[in-house]
Amino acid sequence: MEKQEKQKTLISRSQRRSFCGALHTFAMSVGITAVCMLMTIGVLGLEEPAAEAAVQEAAAFNTASQTPSEPAPPAANGQVIPMGKAFGIKLFTDGVIVASLSDIYTTGGICCPAAEAGLRPGDYLVQADGMEIQSNAALAAYIGRSQGEGVTFLVRRGDKEFEATVTPVFGEGAFRTGMWVRDSAAGVGTLTFYDPGTGMFAGLGHGICDSDAGSVMSLKTGEPAAITLCGIVKGIPEEPGQLRGYFSSDDSMGELLANNETGVYGKLAEVPEGTPIDVMAREEVKAGPIEIIASIDESGPHAYAAEIQKVSNTDQPTKNLVIKVTDQRLLESTGGIVQGMSGAPLLQDGRLCGAVTHVFMDDPTRGYGIFAETMVEQCRNIEEANKSEKD
C-alpha cells in the first residue's frame, strides 16, 4: 500500500542535493495510492508549488510472544518465515517517468511542446538523442543546452517503444518542454516474508506507484534500508492515519529485484531469524479470525486480532480479502489500518494467508488484503527469471 511525501523541484534550477540527503525525515503511510514513498520530482516546464502527499510505511512482524532468538531451522517445501518488519525503500526508475504536463507561457503564446509531440503522463523517457537518460537533472541540463533544437526521445509506453521529437521553447528565462518528470521514489513498507528456498523477500502486497501517473514505477535499481518509527497519526473516516518515521541508516539491507502490481521483491544482505510456517492455498483461506502482525512503534512487531469478512477468489491480483481490525489495542493506538501497514502479514490457523494492502477511506478499521500464495508465486518466478538472466 504501498503513501508518501512528495518534493517537486524545478530541475532546470540549482543542482539537486544527493538523493539520500533529500530523504532525511518524512511521514510514512500505506493506503490508497501505492507504497509508502517519498517522491523526488524534477520539472521541465513551468514551476509549480511544492506539494506534499502521504508516504507509506509499514508494520513489522514478530509477535511479542514469538520473537525469534535462534537462527531459522531449514524450511520445508512451501514454507516461509513471516516477518512484518518495517523497512525503508529507495527506488530509481528505468529512465524518467513523465509525471504530468503543464503549459508554458512564451512571448508567442501558451503551449506545451511535450503534449504536442504526443507524450502522456505515465510515459517513460529512456533515451534522449540516442543517449541514456541518467537522471532528472541530466535531462534538464541537456534540454537547457538545446537552444530550441528538437530532442528525440525513445519512449516506453506499456510494452511498446517509440520515438517522439519534442521541440523546447523559451519561456521564463530557459528552454522548456512542459514536462514534469520523476526518476526516484523512497519511503517505507513492510517485509511480509522471507523465502528460505529462494533467499528472496517479499513486501508491501502492492506495487510502488507514481502518484501522478497512477502506474507502477519501472525499477532500474533499488534497495531496502533500515527505518525508525517515531509517531502515529490516528486514522478517522475520510482521513486515513499513518505511521511516521525516518531512514535511520545509510547502509543497504540488500537489493530490490522487482516492483510489480503484487509488491516489491528482492534479496536481503542477512538471513533473518524466525520459524518457517506453511502458506495457505487460496482456496483454503476463509472468513473468520486472523492475526495481523504489525509494528506501530519501536517496541517491535506484535500480533493483533482481526477477522476476514470476505474472500474474493477472482482474477483481481491484490484485493482478495476484506479484513477488519477487532483488537482494541490497535484501534486505540491507530484507529485501525493506517498508511504504513502495507505488507503486514496475516495469519490464519497458524499459517500465512495474506498481507494487508489498503485501508478503506470511509472506515479505517477495514481494508483489503492479498493472498499470500500470490506473493510466494511471484517471489519464486522472479528468482527463476533472475537466475536465468545470470546464466
Secondary structure, DSSP 8 states (H G I E B T S, - for coil): ---B-EEEEETTSS----HHHHTSEEE---SSSSSS-EEEEEEESS--------B--------GGG---S------TT-BEE---EEEEEEEEEEEEEEEE--EEETTEEE-HHHHTT--TT-EEEEETTEE---HHHHHHHHHTSTT--EEEEEEETTEEEEEEE--EEETTEEE-SEEEEEEEEEEEEEEEEETTTTEEEESSS--B-TTT-SB--EEEEEEEEEEEEEEE--BTTB--EEEEEEEEEEE-EEEEEEETTEEEEEESS------B-B--GGG--SEEEEEEE--STT--EEEEEEEEEE--SS-SS--EEEEE--HHHHHHHSSS-BT-TT-EEEETTEEEEEEEEEETTEEEEEEEEEHHHHHHHHHHHHHHHHHHH-
